[in-house]
Amino acid sequence: MTRPLCVLAFAFVVCICMDQLAFSQTEIGYIERISGPVYWKRTAGDTEVVFNSKDKTKHKLIQGERFRCGPRGKLVLVIYGRRITLTEKMGWYPIPFAVPILNDSKSRTEKKKGLTGGRTSRVRYNFLRDTDFAKYKTYKWVRIPNVQYPDDLLDRQIIQAIDFELALKGLTKTEGGAADLLVTYQAANNGEKQWNSYSTGGDYWGWGGWGGWGGMSSTTTTSQTINIGTLNVDIYDLAKKQQIWRGEATRTLTSDKDSRKVQMNINKAMEKLFENYPPPVKE
């Protein structure tokens, strides 16, 4: 390689590194409320330090840093405009390396009055009782064999919206190797589809024992109808080979040719759906 090309290559690498450094140092939120003992790390490998309430006003949230709450501790963060409440049982919470996804600029008043246009998604969910959701820290994506997925654009839009919600929940995506959870989705964007359980080696990982959308079941269900416009999200415990959570958002996928509107509709539906992950604790 000639010297001018070497110089250009070096400059290019430096620019990339600087961009990544700037990205990692981007302020993405703030601390709204803190009570009880809270601990903080700049990076995963650092020694934890006590984070006092007096640090609240001067601290700005940066991607990659971590917090955890001690006994009776509570920390409320606002990240990309979304409120996240941390408690002791959640363990270490990494501030997500997530890019804010596209949202409309309508006010909360307009949204409450239904002035944003389109139909509101309806969501429902269910989960395996007595599951310790706090222990899950990583996930990776899988595909269901023999399932027809949407085109590449819609597929990316759906995965991006789900990734964003899971990042806000403190979960880290892995591209390969070990992970605590397997995540997949199935969608009916242009006609009714059959829901299918994830399977490996002939073993189905469906919701055997907890009945899908409610009640108990003595068998492992492997198929069910997904109505048009509906998006299903399924989460499995990799170690146990068992489904632990499932969610459904109807009226989510439309035939609108404006990709921006499609993305916003998916984003709002996933935000609403993942309010139920981890499942709310009944008082």
C-alpha positions as CSV (number, residue, x, y, z in Angstrom):
1,M,0.0,0.0,0.0
2,T,1.4,3.4,-1.0
3,R,2.0,6.0,1.7
4,P,-0.9,8.3,0.7
5,L,-3.3,5.4,0.9
6,C,-1.9,4.4,4.3
7,V,-2.5,7.9,5.6
8,L,-6.1,7.9,4.3
9,A,-6.8,4.5,5.8
10,F,-5.3,5.6,9.2
11,A,-7.4,8.8,9.1
12,F,-10.5,6.7,8.3
13,V,-9.9,4.4,11.3
14,V,-9.3,7.4,13.6
15,C,-12.6,9.0,12.4
16,I,-14.5,5.8,13.1
17,C,-13.0,5.5,16.6
18,M,-13.8,9.1,17.4
19,D,-17.3,8.6,16.2
20,Q,-17.7,5.6,18.4
21,L,-16.2,7.4,21.4
22,A,-18.6,10.3,20.9
23,F,-21.5,7.9,20.6
24,S,-20.6,6.1,23.8
25,Q,-20.4,9.5,25.7
26,T,-23.7,10.8,24.4
27,E,-26.0,12.0,27.2
28,I,-29.2,10.0,26.8
29,G,-31.2,10.8,29.9
30,Y,-31.2,11.8,33.5
31,I,-32.0,10.7,37.1
32,E,-35.5,11.6,38.2
33,R,-35.6,10.2,41.7
34,I,-33.3,8.2,44.0
35,S,-33.9,6.7,47.4
36,G,-32.1,4.2,49.6
37,P,-28.7,2.7,48.7
38,V,-27.7,2.8,45.0
39,Y,-24.4,1.7,43.5
40,W,-22.8,2.8,40.2
41,K,-20.1,1.7,37.8
42,R,-18.7,3.6,34.8
43,T,-18.1,0.3,33.0
44,A,-18.8,-3.4,33.8
45,G,-15.2,-4.0,34.9
46,D,-15.0,-1.0,37.3
47,T,-15.3,-1.1,41.1
48,E,-18.7,-0.1,42.3
49,V,-19.1,3.1,44.2
50,V,-22.0,4.4,46.4
51,F,-24.2,6.7,44.4
52,N,-25.8,9.3,46.8
53,S,-28.9,11.3,46.3
54,K,-26.8,14.5,46.2
55,D,-25.2,13.1,42.9
56,K,-28.6,13.2,41.2
57,T,-28.7,16.7,39.9
58,K,-25.2,16.7,38.4
59,H,-25.2,13.2,36.9
60,K,-26.1,12.7,33.3
61,L,-26.8,9.2,32.0
62,I,-24.2,7.9,29.6
63,Q,-24.5,4.7,27.5
64,G,-22.7,1.7,29.1
65,E,-22.6,2.8,32.7
66,R,-24.4,0.6,35.3
67,F,-26.6,1.0,38.3
68,R,-28.0,-1.3,41.0
69,C,-30.1,-0.7,44.0
70,G,-29.4,-2.0,47.5
71,P,-32.0,-3.2,50.0
72,R,-35.0,-0.9,49.9
73,G,-33.3,1.2,47.3
74,K,-35.1,2.7,44.3
75,L,-33.9,4.6,41.3
76,V,-36.0,6.3,38.6
77,L,-34.3,7.0,35.3
78,V,-35.6,8.8,32.3
79,I,-33.9,7.4,29.1
80,Y,-34.9,8.7,25.7
81,G,-38.0,10.2,27.3
82,R,-39.0,6.8,28.8
83,R,-39.3,6.3,32.6
84,I,-37.4,3.3,34.0
85,T,-37.8,2.3,37.6
86,L,-35.0,0.2,39.2
87,T,-35.3,-1.9,42.3
88,E,-33.0,-4.3,44.2
89,K,-34.2,-7.5,42.5
90,M,-33.3,-6.2,39.1
91,G,-29.5,-6.4,39.8
92,W,-27.1,-4.4,37.7
93,Y,-28.9,-2.3,35.0
94,P,-26.7,-1.3,32.0
95,I,-27.7,2.0,30.4
96,P,-28.5,0.7,26.9
97,F,-26.5,1.2,23.8
98,A,-29.8,1.8,21.9
99,V,-30.5,4.4,19.2
100,P,-33.9,6.1,19.9
101,I,-36.4,4.9,17.4
102,L,-38.7,7.0,15.3
103,N,-41.7,8.4,17.1
104,D,-44.3,11.0,16.2
105,S,-44.2,14.4,17.8
106,K,-47.8,14.5,19.0
107,S,-48.4,15.7,22.5
108,R,-49.7,13.4,25.3
109,T,-53.0,15.4,25.2
110,E,-53.5,14.6,21.5
111,K,-52.7,11.0,22.1
112,K,-55.2,10.7,24.9
113,K,-57.9,12.3,22.8
114,G,-57.1,9.9,19.9
115,L,-56.0,12.7,17.6
116,T,-52.9,11.0,16.2
117,G,-54.8,9.0,13.6
118,G,-54.8,5.3,12.9
119,R,-56.1,2.5,15.1
120,T,-54.9,1.8,18.6
121,S,-53.2,-1.6,19.1
122,R,-54.7,-3.9,21.6
123,V,-52.3,-6.0,23.6
124,R,-52.4,-9.1,25.8
125,Y,-49.7,-11.2,27.4
126,N,-49.1,-14.2,29.5
127,F,-46.1,-15.8,31.2
128,L,-44.8,-18.8,33.1
129,R,-45.6,-18.3,36.8
130,D,-42.9,-18.3,39.4
131,T,-40.3,-17.3,36.8
132,D,-37.5,-15.1,38.1
133,F,-37.3,-12.5,35.3
134,A,-34.6,-10.5,37.1
135,K,-32.0,-13.2,36.4
136,Y,-32.2,-12.8,32.6
137,K,-29.5,-10.4,31.2
138,T,-28.9,-11.5,27.6
139,Y,-30.9,-12.6,24.6
140,K,-30.5,-13.5,20.9
141,W,-32.8,-13.8,18.0
142,V,-34.0,-17.0,16.5
143,R,-36.3,-17.9,13.6
144,I,-39.2,-20.4,13.7
145,P,-38.7,-23.2,11.1
146,N,-41.0,-23.1,8.2
147,V,-42.6,-19.7,9.2
148,Q,-43.0,-17.1,6.5
149,Y,-41.6,-13.8,7.7
150,P,-42.3,-10.3,6.2
151,D,-40.1,-8.6,3.6
152,D,-36.7,-7.3,4.7
153,L,-37.8,-3.8,5.4
154,L,-40.7,-4.7,7.7
155,D,-38.7,-7.4,9.3
156,R,-36.0,-4.9,10.2
157,Q,-38.6,-2.4,11.5
158,I,-40.2,-5.0,13.8
159,I,-36.8,-6.3,15.1
160,Q,-35.6,-2.7,15.7
161,A,-38.6,-1.8,17.8
162,I,-38.4,-5.0,19.9
163,D,-34.6,-4.5,20.4
164,F,-35.2,-1.0,21.6
165,E,-37.8,-2.1,24.2
166,L,-35.6,-5.0,25.5
167,A,-32.6,-2.7,25.8
168,L,-34.7,-0.3,28.0
169,K,-35.5,-3.4,30.1
170,G,-31.8,-3.9,30.8
171,L,-31.3,-6.9,28.4
172,T,-28.3,-7.1,26.1
173,K,-28.5,-8.6,22.6
174,T,-25.9,-11.1,21.6
175,E,-25.2,-12.2,18.0
176,G,-23.9,-15.6,18.8
177,G,-22.9,-18.0,21.5
178,A,-24.6,-18.2,24.9
179,A,-27.6,-16.2,25.9
180,D,-30.2,-16.4,28.6
181,L,-33.2,-15.9,26.4
182,L,-34.3,-16.7,22.8
183,V,-36.5,-14.1,21.3
184,T,-38.6,-14.5,18.1
185,Y,-41.7,-13.0,16.5
186,Q,-44.4,-14.1,14.1
187,A,-46.6,-11.7,12.2
188,A,-49.7,-11.7,10.0
189,N,-49.3,-8.7,7.8
190,N,-51.1,-9.9,4.6
191,G,-53.4,-12.6,5.8
192,E,-54.1,-15.0,8.7
193,K,-51.1,-17.1,9.7
194,Q,-50.5,-20.1,12.0
195,W,-48.6,-19.4,15.2
196,N,-45.9,-22.1,15.7
197,S,-43.8,-22.9,18.7
198,Y,-40.0,-22.7,18.5
199,S,-38.5,-26.2,18.2
200,T,-35.1,-27.9,18.0
201,G,-34.5,-31.5,17.2
202,G,-38.2,-32.4,17.2
203,D,-38.8,-30.9,20.6
204,Y,-41.4,-28.1,20.8
205,W,-40.8,-25.3,23.3
206,G,-44.4,-24.1,23.5
207,W,-46.2,-23.0,26.6
208,G,-46.9,-26.5,28.0
209,G,-48.5,-26.2,31.5
210,W,-49.6,-22.6,31.4
211,G,-52.2,-22.5,28.7
212,G,-51.0,-19.7,26.3
213,W,-53.3,-16.8,26.9
214,G,-54.7,-18.1,30.2
215,G,-55.5,-21.1,32.3
216,M,-53.6,-24.3,32.5
217,S,-52.8,-26.9,29.8
218,S,-51.6,-30.4,30.1
219,T,-50.0,-30.4,26.6
220,T,-47.5,-28.3,24.8
221,T,-49.4,-26.2,22.2
222,T,-47.6,-25.9,18.9
223,S,-50.0,-24.1,16.6
224,Q,-52.6,-21.3,16.8
225,T,-54.1,-18.7,14.4
226,I,-52.6,-15.2,14.2
227,N,-55.2,-12.8,12.9
228,I,-54.3,-10.3,10.2
229,G,-52.5,-7.2,11.4
230,T,-51.3,-8.9,14.5
231,L,-47.7,-9.2,15.8
232,N,-46.8,-11.9,18.3
233,V,-43.6,-11.9,20.4
234,D,-42.3,-15.0,22.1
235,I,-39.5,-15.3,24.7
236,Y,-37.9,-18.6,25.7
237,D,-35.6,-19.7,28.5
238,L,-32.7,-21.2,26.6
239,A,-31.4,-23.3,29.5
240,K,-34.8,-24.8,30.3
241,K,-36.0,-25.0,26.7
242,Q,-39.2,-23.5,27.8
243,Q,-41.3,-20.5,26.8
244,I,-41.6,-18.0,29.7
245,W,-43.4,-15.0,28.1
246,R,-45.5,-14.3,25.1
247,G,-47.2,-11.1,24.0
248,E,-49.6,-10.1,21.2
249,A,-50.4,-6.7,19.7
250,T,-53.3,-6.6,17.3
251,R,-54.0,-3.7,14.8
252,T,-50.2,-3.3,14.5
253,L,-49.3,-4.1,10.9
254,T,-51.1,-2.1,8.3
255,S,-51.0,-1.9,4.5
256,D,-49.8,1.7,4.6
257,K,-47.2,2.4,2.0
258,D,-45.5,5.2,4.1
259,S,-42.7,3.3,5.9
260,R,-42.5,6.1,8.5
261,K,-46.1,5.6,9.6
262,V,-45.6,1.8,9.6
263,Q,-42.6,2.2,11.9
264,M,-44.3,4.6,14.3
265,N,-47.3,2.2,14.5
266,I,-45.0,-0.7,15.4
267,N,-43.0,1.4,17.9
268,K,-46.1,2.5,19.8
269,A,-47.5,-1.1,19.8
270,M,-44.3,-2.5,21.1
271,E,-44.0,0.2,23.8
272,K,-47.5,-0.7,25.0
273,L,-46.8,-4.4,24.8
274,F,-43.5,-4.4,26.7
275,E,-45.0,-2.4,29.6
276,N,-45.9,-6.0,30.6
277,Y,-42.3,-7.3,30.6
278,P,-41.3,-8.2,33.1
279,P,-44.8,-9.0,34.2
280,P,-46.2,-6.4,36.6
281,V,-46.1,-7.6,40.3
282,K,-49.5,-7.6,41.8
283,E,-49.6,-6.0,45.2
